[in-house]
Amino acid sequence: MFLLSAIALQLVNPFIMRRFINQALEGKAVSDLYVWAVLFMVVSLATQGLLIAVQYFGESVGWGATNRLRITLLRHFFSLDLAQRKKYSTGELIERIDGDLNALQNFFSQFVIKLVGNALLMIGILVALFMIDWRIGSGLTIFTIGALFMIDRIRASAIPYANQARQINGQFYGFITERLQGADEIRSNGASRYTLKQFIQWIAKYYPALKRAEIRNYSMWMTSIAVFTIGNIFSLSIGAYLYKSGAISLGSVFLIVQFTELMMVPIEQIRREMEDLQKADASILRIQELLAHKSSQPSVSTKPFPEGPCDIVFKNVSLYYNEQTPALRDVSFAVKRNTTLAIIGQSGSGKTTLTNVLLRFYLPTAGSICINETNIESFALQDMREKIGIVTQDVHLFAGTLRENLTFYNSSITDEDLIETMTALRVLPWFHGLTNGLDTTIEGLGRNVSAGEAQLIAMIRVFLKRPEIIVLDEATARMDPETEHIVKQAIQALVSERTCLIIAHRLETIQHADAILILESGKVVEYGAFQALAADCSSMLTDLLQKGGVSLENV
Ligand SMILES: Nc1ncnc2c1ncn2[C@@H]1O[C@H](COP(=O)(O)OP(=O)(O)OP(=O)(O)O)[C@@H](O)[C@H]1O
């Protein structure tokens, strides 16, 4: 409605101007001319008002549609397996979830309105020109078709360059995000110069691609200007000719020029819409690609996770991340309810992989994992992850207060719950040392928090869920003696009366474990009760305990 009214008013205004010019030339009274001038201004203002309304509704439709898609995409992304999620860098994901959707939003909000609106405006102008004089009408019709054809040809030649620039843009941002996230490691390992060199190489690749795309864009713009200038020359010449021959009035010449000018708007807008259509097309393809990844988790997983103590049994479990080497080979062991299994092994031996398969971040390539005699693949995933608490070394903290980082914005968890949990975990001495208590500010990515403190926060988070099983990867980072003592106490509280798997990095943790499992290149090389292995002088564990202070990574 608004759109049709705006188009009609845009067509009406040049006629008002023609009347004004003709009456002025006829020497009509100034008061008459005022009426037409005021009418002209009112129509102009009304047109702008209507165009703003059209834009507003278009944007609302666009935002509504793309926001729903943004939510769907993010939800879908969270539902994917770890392996699928790892395929994308943070930068690439931002580009997909936000950048591509911005392109789509533009398309949704503007495309139909602008394309239909401008096509109607174009037809209206041509009809009006035919009404003035058939020669003008047919001349400008041919011109318009030619102009659209030419602009489209140039646009088509610019497409590959635009796509290439966009692709490099995504990769470039992926590179920057990754390097910024790892800035501390880069600096501490003296890799700043190398990273800077890589950055320069990226710029050297990005700049020419962007330049090529921009030159094509610019040539498209230049062509439009040239076409419009030719159009103006054409309409002025033909208008002058018809005026001289007495076929039309001077007002009509003005009308023709006005309409030719007005005609440039739909030609230009249609060109832009075609460009948006092409961008939207590429964005839809990329979004489809993301949505096409499906979680490999079985869809029949609906069994509720068992309440109460849990027994875990791994039976001949193997896992291949890729076809070449298995990360786990034929791993079998059992963890009895309310006992702790310490997992030891060199870096890369498969310790994290073992915990990943227990949490179903990856499904085993062969073998089975059962909890209370039920294959874990039968459990409802959400329920299962609620009941298995995991504390990794890579604790993710968000910018906010300590309270927000502990509760994850769950307002049903009260401060009393938090204090009670911290008391049970015996971490109150650490908590009392914080000047602002639960309101203590945590900086993004936990920049102002030590590794030990981050693990404490992760343990409190996990303990709040009162899980049946705990998976813990002990922190390897050096801690001050006081924090270390608190962390040790917290671990003991966390594991007591629960089934636990601990990737152990301290001898003390091993000594508290009920059973020990030593991994080497994905294979179990020693497994048994702590007491029995410690009493066996030929066991690897005895050797390890005898070496005392030896780092467990070097077992
Ligand atoms: N997502 C992955 N894709 C491919 N290979 C992987 C992946 N994650 C781990 N690996 C490989 O699997 C093997 C076992 O890795 P894993 O992280 O389980 O070892 P780890 O014992 O936990 O090591 P660390 O003590 O250093 O954490 C390694 O060779 C590693 O390179």
The ligand as a Tripos MOL2 file, in Angstrom:
@<TRIPOS>MOLECULE
LIG
   31    33     1     0     0
SMALL
NO_CHARGES

@<TRIPOS>ATOM
      1 N1         40.2890  -33.4680   17.2560 N.pl3     1 LIG1
      2 C1         41.3230  -34.2130   16.8990 C.ar      1 LIG1
      3 N2         41.5160  -34.5430   15.6050 N.ar      1 LIG1
      4 C2         42.5700  -35.3120   15.2300 C.ar      1 LIG1
      5 N3         43.4720  -35.8190   16.0890 N.ar      1 LIG1
      6 C3         43.3380  -35.5370   17.3920 C.ar      1 LIG1
      7 C4         42.2570  -34.7120   17.8580 C.ar      1 LIG1
      8 N4         42.3880  -34.6150   19.2070 N.ar      1 LIG1
      9 C5         43.4940  -35.3320   19.5450 C.ar      1 LIG1
     10 N5         44.0540  -35.8710   18.4680 N.ar      1 LIG1
     11 C6         45.2360  -36.7640   18.4360 C.3       1 LIG1
     12 O1         44.9240  -37.9160   19.2220 O.3       1 LIG1
     13 C7         46.0210  -38.2860   20.0250 C.3       1 LIG1
     14 C8         45.6110  -38.3140   21.5060 C.3       1 LIG1
     15 O2         45.3320  -36.9730   21.8860 O.3       1 LIG1
     16 P1         44.8200  -36.6160   23.3440 P.3       1 LIG1
     17 O3         44.4900  -35.1690   23.3700 O.co2     1 LIG1
     18 O4         43.7650  -37.5620   23.7620 O.co2     1 LIG1
     19 O5         46.1470  -36.8890   24.1940 O.3       1 LIG1
     20 P2         46.4340  -36.5450   25.7280 P.3       1 LIG1
     21 O6         47.0500  -37.7480   26.3330 O.co2     1 LIG1
     22 O7         45.2200  -36.0080   26.3830 O.co2     1 LIG1
     23 O8         47.5090  -35.4030   25.5580 O.3       1 LIG1
     24 P3         47.8210  -34.1600   26.5580 P.3       1 LIG1
     25 O9         48.3240  -34.7140   27.8360 O.co2     1 LIG1
     26 O10        48.8780  -33.4190   25.8240 O.co2     1 LIG1
     27 O11        46.5540  -33.3990   26.6960 O.co2     1 LIG1
     28 C9         47.1440  -37.3030   19.7230 C.3       1 LIG1
     29 O12        48.0000  -37.9040   18.7810 O.3       1 LIG1
     30 C10        46.4270  -36.1050   19.1150 C.3       1 LIG1
     31 O13        47.2550  -35.4800   18.1760 O.3       1 LIG1
@<TRIPOS>BOND
     1     1     2 1
     2     2     3 ar
     3     2     7 ar
     4     3     4 ar
     5     4     5 ar
     6     5     6 ar
     7     6     7 ar
     8     6    10 ar
     9     7     8 ar
    10     8     9 ar
    11     9    10 ar
    12    10    11 1
    13    11    12 1
    14    11    30 1
    15    12    13 1
    16    13    14 1
    17    13    28 1
    18    14    15 1
    19    15    16 1
    20    16    17 2
    21    16    18 1
    22    16    19 1
    23    19    20 1
    24    20    21 2
    25    20    22 1
    26    20    23 1
    27    23    24 1
    28    24    25 2
    29    24    26 1
    30    24    27 1
    31    28    29 1
    32    28    30 1
    33    30    31 1
@<TRIPOS>SUBSTRUCTURE
     1 LIG1         1 GROUP 0 **** ****
